Amino acid sequence: MHHTIFDTPVVNTVMRWISVLMLRLLGWRVDGKAPDEAKYVLIAAPHTSNWDFPFTLMVCFALRLRVYWMGKSSLFPPVMGSVMRWLGGIPVDREKSGNLVQGTIDAFNRTERLTVIVPPEGTRDKVSHWKTGFYYIALGAKVPILLGFMDFKDKVGGVAHLFHPSGDIEHDMQEIKQFYRGFTGKNPQQFDDETIQIKAGSKDRES
């Protein structure tokens, strides 16, 4: 994996304190702590707004989580792309997204420590299903899933417990979805935890 802001001690410390201060000023509380596991997939839900990303990054800094995230290739233009990579970004070619799950599994297999954050839902329209790429990545890499959350109603963000996938995706996804019931996203009308379905019939390659 490439060098990121999380590997730069001075900058990482400064960003942590800035994040803690900003969250406090905005009235947010951070719950949970970084797990001892060296490798895991981090998901954060509900994911209903572009505001989720900066809030999630601030929570990651506050909890001292060293994370990588996936982004479409257009977010990584020359010059600016190096900055995005430094912020933990991994460019993804949507036209070749069929290799995303296996590519991420390979990344887990060749590194001793790795945390990849993958949102389980989209943000543009009302969520009708959860993407399952994050599940197949964790299953294939034999790593747990850390359940992260952003509750805009109570202004609390953080991480809960590690979930170990069993291979029974129907059962496991229902358990994961059950955990997120009660959390409110920035645009709650886009997240209906009573009707969200999953695409369990195929590996959702785009994550």
HELIX and SHEET records of a PDB file:
HELIX    1   1 ILE A    5  ASP A    7  5                                   3    
HELIX    2   2 PRO A    9  LEU A   25  1                                  17    
HELIX    3   3 ASP A   52  ALA A   62  1                                  11    
HELIX    4   4 SER A   73  LEU A   75  5                                   3    
HELIX    5   5 MET A   80  TRP A   86  1                                   7    
HELIX    6   6 ARG A   94  ASN A   99  5                                   6    
HELIX    7   7 LEU A  100  ASN A  109  1                                  10    
HELIX    8   8 GLY A  133  ALA A  141  1                                   9    
HELIX    9   9 ILE A  169  TYR A  180  1                                  12    
HELIX   10  10 PRO A  188  GLN A  190  5                                   3    
SHEET    1   A 7 ARG A  29  ASP A  31  0                                        
SHEET    2   A 7 VAL A 156  PHE A 163  1                                        
SHEET    3   A 7 ILE A 145  ASP A 151 -1                                        
SHEET    4   A 7 LYS A  39  ALA A  45  1                                        
SHEET    5   A 7 LEU A 114  ILE A 117  1                                        
SHEET    6   A 7 TYR A  68  LYS A  72  1                                        
SHEET    7   A 7 GLY A  89  VAL A  92  1                                        
SHEET    1   B 2 HIS A 129  TRP A 130  0                                        
SHEET    2   B 2 GLN A 197  ILE A 198  1                                        
END                                                                             
